[in-house]
Amino acid sequence: MRKSFEVKGIDCPNCAAKLERNIQKIKGCEDAVVSYATMKLTLEADDDKFEKVLDEACALTRKLEPEWEIVR
């Protein structure tokens, strides 16, 4: 499954890249792309693991930068 989500609060391309690299490390994540230009996260994971990966991505986002938010 692949879905895109708005990401609020990212203020530079390096921050987007940092978030992308860390989300890609989540177990079960097949791919993650964070676009600074569009402020979107495109997340790919198996259907049965998608919600768990998304939950971990949201928690990781808050941990990296508390003002960032993945809008579900």
Beta strands, then each sheet from edge to edge (+ up, - down):
strand 1: 2-8
strand 2: 29-35
strand 3: 40-45
strand 4: 69-71
sheet 1: 2+ 3- 1+ 4-
end
